Amino acid sequence: MTSEFTTWCSHYYQLTNLFAERNERFKNLLENAPSYTGQNNLSDLDAIISYNRKVQAAKAKADKTFKDLTETGRTILAIMRYFEISPRTVLTGQIPGELEYEVWANEKDQVFIGKIRDLPQEALNPNIIYIKCWNGDKDEGDD
């Protein structure tokens, strides 16, 4: 049995949240960006340049996440069309041990996804070693 559609939808949910976080970070950095107001000290200009690079890096991450989100949404739409799932049909899925969500598309081919509820965490098997890995894609302060 394959879980391809579930995987696409779960990935879409995670990208939706990641995009919201990254876009918020970009907006916050942009709002707090120092501006040039006639400073003559080179170190002051260096600080402005450094901060602006941080803003640009945050924007690039948000843009890439939005691109991934859009492509994943297109794949979900293609699968829904293949099965002739009509617009506004709500489908449910879950990320095991985390949450249950619903996904649907409208007549304008926009995909929507939202959390229904949190799920209880699955009990850890004492015979399995669990290793948490962090994503190499840095965020906060590492732009």
Secondary structure, 3 states (H helix, E strand, C coil): CCCHHHHHHHHHHHHHHHHHHHHHHHHHHHHCCCCCCCCCCHHHHHHHHHHHHHHHHHHHHHHHHHHHHHHHHHHHHHHHHHCCCCCCCCEEEEECCCEEEEEEECCCCCEEEEEEEECCCCCCCCCCCCCCCCCCCCCCCCC
